[in-house]
Amino acid sequence: MGLGYVGCVSSACLAALGHQVIGVDTDAHKVNSVLEKKAPFYEPYLDAVVARSVETGRLTASLDLAASVASSDIVLVCVGTPSNRYGNLSTEQLDRVFAQIALTLPTRTRQLIIAVRSTVYPGTCQELMARHVGDNPLVRIVSNPEFLREGTAVKDFIEPSLVVAGGEDREAVSRVADLYGSLGFAPSLVSLRTAEMIKYACNAFHAVKIAFANEIGSLAASLDVSPAEVMDTLCVDTRLNLSKTYLRPGFAFGGSCLPKDLRALNYRAARVNQTLPLLASVLDSNQRHLDRAIQAVLSLPARRLGVFGLTFKEDTDDLRESPVVALIEALIGKGRQIRIYDPNVNLEAIYGSNKNFLLNALPHIGSALTGSVEDLLQDVEYIILAQTPNAEQAATLAASGLPSLNLVKSSLDFIPRLATTNE
Ligand SMILES: NC(=O)c1ccc[n+]([C@@H]2O[C@H](COP(=O)([O-])OP(=O)(O)OC[C@H]3O[C@@H](n4cnc5c(N)ncnc54)[C@H](O)[C@@H]3O)[C@@H](O)[C@H]2O)c1
């Protein structure tokens, strides 16, 4: 459904992979163009793939959605989801297609898989199903987002960087993933909502990467440093820079380097009249994340709290700019009674700027800091995990039977859940 960039490339390439494909559009020009063995728009190599696929008889095109659905096992929905005038996602084209598909269902006798390739918010597929299809047992819904880039769309399709299929019906998800099986790329089989979200995550990440490179590059240039040399050198580090590191959701960052160096960078940028909104917003973003954690702890039905971990990460005794210290400061300010245990923090052993930072923020830390997990558990109602305990510590915490809130888990358990797309 849809012979735009995603739909036409998908149709022609899937046909080239051996599938029988009907490309459907309401735009007669696009349909005729495919029937005439031509791509309806310019995209490198697409003309050739369309021509070959039509010649082999595996690709055809039609204006007749109902007849096309009736003869298909899988419908790939590739219609547009443009911004409406307020910036919200418009599902108008999707609604029209789902409504038309629904009209074909009363006479249908075999299964139909609807795979949504359009970019949509998490929850949209379920809502489209609820609005148009109901609980028809013949229909399965799968989200199958597309990651091709215009200009290299055919190449991106044939050599994908990511193949995602998500849904609650494992068999339907596998059938959609199998469409791409001959590409030899291991698909990511995920939940319906993850598949919907991942496309936004990827596009946001790409945009942030470009803006980051441009901001660092601009500051570098204005300080008479080669932007390309800086970014090329940054890319040499595939352990900390171009890697999974720092890409897991969790707690706020802190420590003696990241906040300090971001502040210095922003200060220097302002001094050379550079406006770098992305870099300027990072500490604020981090503070908001800390605020979310503070709110979550404050809303617990408990006033006596045991906090496991005090430093900004495991295996260090460096407390400078630890977000846990800021969290505890806020909790004490709101009248919570706090006990703290950190396996690496011993008030007698820390000194210098480390100790000063702690005593400035929490002057009465001495009475709150405990010397063992067992001691931490005395007279508290709830455990706050601000670090990941080792197996032995975790076992002691669990044996206490106390409820706990984990602030460092990548599932972000402290964030309230919203089940609808919530216009
Ligand atoms: N363009 C990209 O590079 C790209 C990449 C990945 C994902 N996406 C996403 O994929 C979706 C489609 O993007 P696109 O660029 O291919 O859009 P597009 O506007 O180029 O194509 C959409 C097509 O759907 C057709 N259409 C609309 N209503 C229809 C209906 N009721 N029945 C049949 N056809 C109908 C339109 O005529 C049009 O040809 C969007 O959600 C987009 O965000 C786009």
Ligand as a Chemical Component Dictionary entry (heavy atoms), coordinates in Angstrom:
data_LIG
# 
_chem_comp.id                   LIG 
_chem_comp.type                 NON-POLYMER 
_chem_comp.pdbx_formal_charge   0 
_chem_comp.three_letter_code    LIG 
# 
loop_
_chem_comp_atom.comp_id 
_chem_comp_atom.atom_id 
_chem_comp_atom.alt_atom_id 
_chem_comp_atom.type_symbol 
_chem_comp_atom.charge 
_chem_comp_atom.model_Cartn_x 
_chem_comp_atom.model_Cartn_y 
_chem_comp_atom.model_Cartn_z 
_chem_comp_atom.pdbx_ordinal 
LIG N1  N1  N 0  11.286 8.471  2.634  1  
LIG C1  C1  C 0  12.125 7.828  3.425  2  
LIG O1  O1  O 0  13.361 7.901  3.275  3  
LIG C2  C2  C 0  11.605 6.961  4.530  4  
LIG C3  C3  C 0  12.452 6.022  5.116  5  
LIG C4  C4  C 0  11.953 5.199  6.116  6  
LIG C5  C5  C 0  10.642 5.339  6.546  7  
LIG N2  N2  N 1  9.848  6.276  5.980  8  
LIG C6  C6  C 0  8.451  6.353  6.439  9  
LIG O2  O2  O 0  7.685  5.548  5.561  10 
LIG C7  C7  C 0  6.416  6.138  5.313  11 
LIG C8  C8  C 0  6.242  6.434  3.840  12 
LIG O3  O3  O 0  7.224  7.365  3.454  13 
LIG P1  P1  P 0  7.448  7.748  1.922  14 
LIG O4  O4  O 0  8.582  8.703  1.883  15 
LIG O5  O5  O -1 7.504  6.501  1.098  16 
LIG O6  O6  O 0  6.073  8.516  1.634  17 
LIG P2  P2  P 0  5.526  9.056  0.244  18 
LIG O7  O7  O 0  4.699  10.233 0.545  19 
LIG O8  O8  O 0  6.649  9.147  -0.751 20 
LIG O9  O9  O 0  4.596  7.861  -0.255 21 
LIG C9  C9  C 0  3.357  7.553  0.299  22 
LIG C10 C10 C 0  2.499  6.982  -0.810 23 
LIG O10 O10 O 0  1.302  6.481  -0.246 24 
LIG C11 C11 C 0  0.268  6.738  -1.174 25 
LIG N3  N3  N 0  -1.026 6.643  -0.503 26 
LIG C12 C12 C 0  -1.598 7.528  0.345  27 
LIG N4  N4  N 0  -2.820 7.092  0.717  28 
LIG C13 C13 C 0  -3.017 5.912  0.109  29 
LIG C14 C14 C 0  -4.079 4.978  0.093  30 
LIG N5  N5  N 0  -5.212 5.194  0.783  31 
LIG N6  N6  N 0  -3.945 3.857  -0.644 32 
LIG C15 C15 C 0  -2.822 3.638  -1.356 33 
LIG N7  N7  N 0  -1.784 4.501  -1.398 34 
LIG C16 C16 C 0  -1.888 5.615  -0.676 35 
LIG C17 C17 C 0  0.585  8.110  -1.698 36 
LIG O11 O11 O 0  -0.074 8.389  -2.927 37 
LIG C18 C18 C 0  2.090  8.025  -1.853 38 
LIG O12 O12 O 0  2.465  7.580  -3.139 39 
LIG C19 C19 C 0  6.360  7.377  6.207  40 
LIG O13 O13 O 0  5.790  7.015  7.446  41 
LIG C20 C20 C 0  7.818  7.725  6.404  42 
LIG O14 O14 O 0  8.024  8.441  7.607  43 
LIG C21 C21 C 0  10.301 7.086  4.967  44 
# 
loop_
_chem_comp_bond.comp_id 
_chem_comp_bond.atom_id_1 
_chem_comp_bond.atom_id_2 
_chem_comp_bond.value_order 
_chem_comp_bond.pdbx_ordinal 
LIG N1  C1  SING 1  
LIG C1  O1  DOUB 2  
LIG C1  C2  SING 3  
LIG C2  C3  SING 4  
LIG C2  C21 DOUB 5  
LIG C3  C4  DOUB 6  
LIG C4  C5  SING 7  
LIG C5  N2  DOUB 8  
LIG N2  C6  SING 9  
LIG N2  C21 SING 10 
LIG C6  O2  SING 11 
LIG C6  C20 SING 12 
LIG O2  C7  SING 13 
LIG C7  C8  SING 14 
LIG C7  C19 SING 15 
LIG C8  O3  SING 16 
LIG O3  P1  SING 17 
LIG P1  O4  DOUB 18 
LIG P1  O5  SING 19 
LIG P1  O6  SING 20 
LIG O6  P2  SING 21 
LIG P2  O7  DOUB 22 
LIG P2  O8  SING 23 
LIG P2  O9  SING 24 
LIG O9  C9  SING 25 
LIG C9  C10 SING 26 
LIG C10 O10 SING 27 
LIG C10 C18 SING 28 
LIG O10 C11 SING 29 
LIG C11 N3  SING 30 
LIG C11 C17 SING 31 
LIG N3  C12 SING 32 
LIG N3  C16 SING 33 
LIG C12 N4  DOUB 34 
LIG N4  C13 SING 35 
LIG C13 C14 SING 36 
LIG C13 C16 DOUB 37 
LIG C14 N5  SING 38 
LIG C14 N6  DOUB 39 
LIG N6  C15 SING 40 
LIG C15 N7  DOUB 41 
LIG N7  C16 SING 42 
LIG C17 O11 SING 43 
LIG C17 C18 SING 44 
LIG C18 O12 SING 45 
LIG C19 O13 SING 46 
LIG C19 C20 SING 47 
LIG C20 O14 SING 48 
# 
